[in-house]
Amino acid sequence: MTSTDAAAPEISPRSQTQRRILIVLVTSQVLSGAGLAAGITVGALLAQDMLGSTGLAGLPSALFTAGSALAAVAVGRISQARGRRPGLAAGYLTGAVGGAGVIAAALADSPVLLFIALFVYGAGSATNLQARYAGADLAAPDRRGRAVSTVLVATTLGGVVGPNLTSSMGDLAHALGIPRLAGPFLLATVAYAAAALVLAIWLRPDPLLLARTLDTEQPLDSGTSGTEVTAQARGAGVVLGALIMVVTQVVMVAIMTMTPIHMHDHGHTTAASGLVIGVHVAAMYLPSPLTGRLADRYGRIKVAIASGITLLAAGILAATAPADSVAPLALALGLLGLGWNLGLVAGTAIITDTVPLATRAKTQGMVDVSIAIAGATGGLASGLVVAAASYPVLALTGGILALAVLPAIAATASSR
């Protein structure tokens, strides 16, 4: 028997397991994508309708991203202790509970209950992002970008379908005696619950637990120079990956949150807003296979720089787009989603490259906390900026912020 033949039984089962795990993750992401995007589309409009104020219309986005921060810690810790399957399933189930709470709040016309429910609903968003790490647990180092992107792109189908079901779900809600704007949360509740069920039943073997068993982690330093250099490299990698994802998140959430409000104030229908958000969500996830290949082939830093430039272009276009035209806003939100995708894939790959298996899930959860806090900040600030100035000012400021961080990214990268 040749050495190649001897190696085959070890490599083949691992490869087959990775493919099976990706199939299960892709299925759950399709479902969760519908739940995530449905809530994004009408959350701000529902709050505006209840409160009668644009100034706090960014609060729903801030709340469910703040809720996602807490959920990111919980999902990360559960995954660290017990594996990806219980962590991800618990996160999606919590998101489903939050979606049901939003419906109850709309029926009771209770802003307080709405805000509590949106906070809980944020668990679905955190879990949707955490799932990308599960796709990379068993991937070879030179294929991690592609593994992450495979999980991300699966969100596209649900993410595009969800917003475009806004009108029909509103009709269904009305028929059931529920306010129309709460209709998409019916879809979110069912979709998140189904995603939790898929993972709980079929995500076996657990990718993180199996990766630990196989112990395929490659050390950062192959020499004999001690752990101090390794620790410094790991620390710099975590900071760099987190910085990239935090900036892309705050810019994306701020502009995305207020776009439906901006369109509504200028006479556009909910269906038009759903179309624009659908384009945005598609651009967030659909380019993932290409982004992953670019990150693996040309490096994470180049993809991160492309993210900042793309977000700047999105901000400029959103700021200058005619308020009565849907197409330029759809293009701007498409670029916004693409810029976010580039930053997320690059940052995720950097984190996965530099964090050892022993502490990977916990560290990834803490990094996603910073992402969620950034999103909460962007969502809350967006309504205040639009109320004090205008949507174009918000969009342009966001674009400039994305570009201004590039020197910091370069400085952090050079110190690794």
N, C-alpha and C positions, 0 to 999 in steps of 0.2 A: 504493500500500500504506500502510495506516495505521500509526501508531506501535505500536498494540496488536498488529497482525499481525506487525510486525517483531520484537516482543519474544517472541512465542509460541514460535518455534523454540528460543530460549535457555532459556525457563522450562520448557517441557514435557519435554525430555529429562532435565533435572535432577530434576524431580518424578517422572518414571517410574523413574529410577535409584534415587531414594530409596525408592520403594515396593518395588522389587525387592530392594534391600538389606535392608529391614525384613522381607520374607518369608523371606529366607535366615537372618537373625538369629533370627527367631521360631522357625523350624524347629530350629535348633541349640539354642536355649534350652529348648525342650520336652524335648529329649534330655538336655541337661545338668542340667535341673531334677530329673529322675529320679535321675541319678547323685549329685547333691548331697544330696537329701533322704534317700535310702536310707542313706547313710553316717551322717548325723546321727542317725537313729533308733536305731541299734544300736552306734555307736562306743563310747559310755560303758559300755554293758552288756557289750560284749566285753572291754574293759579291766578292768572289775570282776570278770568271770568269771576272767580270767587271773591277776589280782593278788590277788583275794580281799579287796579293800579298797575302801571307798567314798571314802576321803579322796583317792585319786588318780583317781577316776572322771571328774573334769573334765579330766584330762590329755589324752585324745584330742582334745577340742575345742580345747584350747590348742595342741596340736601341729599340727593341720591348719590352724588359723588362723595360726599362726606360719609354717607352710609357705606359706600364701597370701600372707604379707607378702613373702617372697622372690620368689614367683612374680609378684606385682603389679609389682615392680621390673623383673623380666625381661620380662614381657608389655608393660609400658609402654615399655621401651627398644627392644624389637624393633619394636613398633608405630610408635614415633617414627622409627626408621631405615628400616623396610621396609614399614610399613602395618599395618592392623588384621588382615588375613587371616593372614599368617604368625604374628603375635603371638598371636592367639586360638587358632588351630589348634594351635600348639605348647603352649599352656597346657592345653588339654583333653587332648592326648595324654599330657602329663605326669601329669595327674590319673588317666588310665586306668592308667598304669604303677603309680601308688600304690595304686589299688584292687586290682590283681593282687597287689601286695606284701602287702596286708592278708590276702588269702586264703592266701597262702603262709605268713604268720606264724601264722594260725589252724591250719593243717595241722601246722606245726612246733611249735606251742604255745610260741612265742618272743615274750615281751613286748618285747624289744629290737627285733626285726624289725618287730613291730607298730607301735612308736612311730616308727621310721624311715619305714615305709610310710605312716603317717598324715600325717607331715610332707610327703611327696611328694604324697599325695592332696589336700592343701590347694591345690595348683595349680588344681584344677578349680573350687574355690570362688572363687578370685581371678579366674579367667577368666570365670566366670559373671557376676560383678559388672562386670568391665571391658567386657563386651559392651554394656552400656547406653550407654557413651560412643560406641560405633560408631553407634548408632542416631541420635545427635544431631549427628554430624559434618556432615551435609548439610542439617539442618533449619533453617528460618528461626528467628530469635531468639524470636519469639512462639509458636513451636510446639515448642520444645525439651523442655519438660516433657512434652508428649504423646508426643514421639518416644521419650524415655527410658522412659516408662511402657509404651509398646507392646512394647518389648523385655523389660521386667520381667514384664509380665503373662503372657508366653509361658512363663515358668518355672512357672506355676501348674499346668498340666496334668501335667507330669512330676513336679513337687514334691508333688502330691496323690497321684498314682498310686504313686510310689515307696514311701513309707512303708506304704501299704496293701497292698503286695505283700510285706511283710516275712515273713509266715507262709508264703506260697507259695514265696518264694525260699529260705526256710529249709528247706522240704521238699525243694526241688530240690537244695540243697547237701547235705543229708543223704543223698539218693539217690546223689550223686556222691562220697560219702565225705568231705565237708567239714563242719566244725562248723556247726550251724544259724545261729548268730549271725553267721557270715561270709557267709551267703547273700545279703543285700542288696548286698554288695560285688561279687558277680557281675554284678548289674544295673548298678552304678555303673561297673564297668570297661567293659562293652559300650556303655553310654550315652555315656560321655565319649569313647570312641574314635569312635563314630558322629558325635557333634557335631563332632569335629575333622575328620572326612572331609567332612562337609557344608560346612564353612567353607572348607576347602582347595580344594574343587572349584568351589563356586558363589558365593563372595563376591567377585565381579568385576563392575564395577571396584571397587577398594578405596576405601571411603568417605572415609578420611582423606586419601589421596593425591589423590583427585579433588577434595575440598574445597580442598586447597592449590592445585591447578591452577586451579580456578574463582576462588579468592581472594575468597570472599564474606564474609569476616570483617568485621564492623562495628567500627570503633574505639570505644573507650570514651569518648573525648573528641572532640567534633566542633569544638572551638574551637582557638585558637592558644596555649593556655596551657601548652605544654611537657609533657615526659614525666614529670616528677616526680609530678604529680597522678595521672596514669594509673597509674604504678607503685604508688602508695599505694593507689589504688582496687583494683587487681588483687590486691595483697598482702592487703588486708582481705577481699576476696571469697574468696580461697583459704583464709584462716584461718577465716572464718565457715562456709563450706561444709564444711571438714574437721571443725570442732568439732561441728557438728550431726550429721554421720554417725558420728563417733567415739563420742559419747555414746549414740546410739541403738544402735550395734553392741554396746558393752560391756554395756548393760542387757539387750538381747535375748539375746545369747549366754549370759550368766550364768544367766538364768532358764530358757531353753530347754534348756540342757545337762543340768540337774539334774532336770527334770520327769520324764523316763522313769525315772530312778533312784528318785525320790520315789514314783512310781506302782508300780514294781516292789516296793519295800519295803513297800507297803501292799496287796499281793496282786493287783494288776492284771496282766493278761496282756500279752504283747508286742503282740498285736493291738490292745489298748486304747491302748497307748502310741503305736502307729503311727497310730491314728485321731486322737489329740490332736495329734501332730506334723503330720499331714496337714492338719488344720484350721489349725494355726499357719502352715504354709508357704503354704496358700491365702490366708490373710490377709496374708502378706508380699507377695504378688504380684498377687492378683486385683483389689484396689482400684486398681491402678496407673492405668488410664485416667482414672478420676475424680480421683485425686490429681494427675495431670499437668495436667488441665484447671484444677483449683483453683490449682495453682502458677502457671500461665500467666495466669489471670484475676485472682486476688486477691493474688498476690505470694508469693515464696518464704518470707519471714519468718513470715507468718501460718500457713502450713502447718507450718513448723518448730515453732512454739509449740503447735499442735494435736498434734504428735508427742509433746512432753513430757507434756502432759496425758493423752494416751491411754496412754502407758507407765506413768504413775502409777496410773491406773485398773487396768491389767493387774496391776501388782505387788500392789495392795491385794486384788484378787479372788483371785489365786493364793495369797496369804498366808492368806486367810480361807476358802478353799474346803474343804469336808469331804474328808478324805483318801480316803474310800471311794466318792466320787462322781466319775464321769468328766465329766459335763456342765459343772460349774463350771470345772474345769480346762481343758476344751476352749475355753470362752468366754474364760477368762483368757489362754490362749495365742493365741487369735484376736486379742484386743486387743493383745497383745504384738507379733504380726506386723503389725497395722495401724499401730501406733506406729512401728515400724521402717520401714515403707513410706513413711509421711509424711516421716520424717526423711531417708531416702535420696533420694527424688525431689527434695525441696527442696534438699538439699545438693548433689546432682549438678547440678541446674539452675544453682545459683549458681556452681559451679566452671566449668561450660561457658560461662556468660555472661562470665566475667571473664578467662579464660585465652586468649591468642591462639593461632591455629592452629600457628604456628611451634614452640611448645613445649607444645602441649596434651597430647599423649599422654604425654610424660615427666612432666609435672606431675600428670596424673590418676593415673599409676602410683604416684607418691610419696604422693599423698593416700590411695590405697587401701592403701598400706603402713601408714599410721597407723591406718586402719580395721581392718586385719588384726591389728595389735599390740593394739589395744583389744579385739578379739574374743578373742585369745589370753589376755590378762589376765583378761577376764571368765570364760572357760572354766576356767582354772586356779584362780582364786579361788573359783569357785562350789563346787567340791568341798570345799575347805578350810572355807568358811563353813558348809556343810551339816554337815560332820563335827564342827565346833566348836560350832555352834548348832543350826540347823534349816532346812528348806526355807522355811517361812514367813518367817523372819528374812531369808533371802537375797532372797526375792521383794519384801518390803517395802522393804528397803534399795535394791534396784534401782529401784523406783518412785520413791523419794524422790530418788535421784541424778538421774533423768531430769528431775524438776521443778526441782531446785536449779540446774541449768545454764541455765535460761531467762534469768535476769538477765545471765549472761555472753553469751548469744546477743544479747540486746537491746543490751548495751554495745558489742559488736563491730559489730553492724549500724549503730548510730548513728555509729560512727567512719568508716564507709565514705565 
